[in-house]
Each structure stands twice: as structure tokens, then as C-alpha cells.
Amino acid sequence: MNTDKIYAEHIANEYAPKETTKVKQLKKLDNKAKLPANVFGYTFGIASALVLGVGMCLAMKVIGSGLGGMIAGIVIGVIGIVGCAVNYPLYGKLLAKGKAKYGSDIMRLAKEISEEE
């Protein structure tokens, strides 16, 4: 067994030009359509949950004290709840926008792939 030959082939494969298949192009377009909605959904959802948590801590007097802190906590908590509630509809709208933007290209490429086989 010639390990030098195997090693040389491995290195050569790393530098060889990669073929871009239609399936890979389709996956890239699909990811391109969904990525902005996913990033927004996760980021806005995490931020809203953190705001809700801060509001809960203030309302239960874990941080802060007095009636003013409790009222501020309730208001901040409601803002966090509203953020969590609107996150999914906003995600859906962004996803639909991305699908509309890349939908024709994805459908054309998918049709080409299905007709080849």
C-alpha cells in the first residue's frame, strides 16, 4: 500500500475544480430564499424572549424594587410578549418574500432536474 500516492491524490482532490451540479445550485437557491427569514426569526425571537424575561424579573422584584419597578416590569413584559407573538407572522412574511424572489429560478431548475432523469 503506497501511502504517498494516497496522500498525493487526497491533496490533488482538494485543489481540483469542483463541479457545480444542478442539485447543488437548487440547494443554494433554497438556502438563499430562506436565510434572511431564519436569521430574522431567531434574532427577533431571542431578543423578545430576553425582553420578556427582564420584564418578569422586574415584575417579581428579582431586580429592582418598589411599585414603580413592578409596573415597569409589567410594561416591559407585555412588550416582550407582543414581540414573541408577532415573530412568527413576520417570519412568514419574510419567508414568502424570499420564496417569491427566488421561486421562479427554483421552479425552473427543479423542472430541469426532473426532466433529465
C-alpha positions, 0 to 999 in steps of 0.5 A: 500500500503506497501511502504517498500516492494516497496522500498525493491524490487526497491533496490533488482532490482538494485543489481540483475544480469542483463541479457545480451540479444542478442539485447543488445550485437548487440547494443554494437557491433554497438556502438563499430564499430562506436565510434572511427569514431564519436569521430574522426569526431567531434574532427577533425571537431571542431578543423578545424572549430576553425582553420578556424575561427582564420584564418578569424579573422586574415584575417579581422584584428579582431586580429592582424594587418598589411599585414603580419597578413592578409596573415597569416590569409589567410594561416591559413584559407585555412588550416582550410578549407582543414581540414573541407573538408577532415573530412568527407572522413576520417570519412568514412574511419574510419567508414568502418574500424570499420564496417569491424572489427566488421561486421562479429560478427554483421552479425552473431548475427543479423542472430541469432536474426532473426532466433529465432523469 
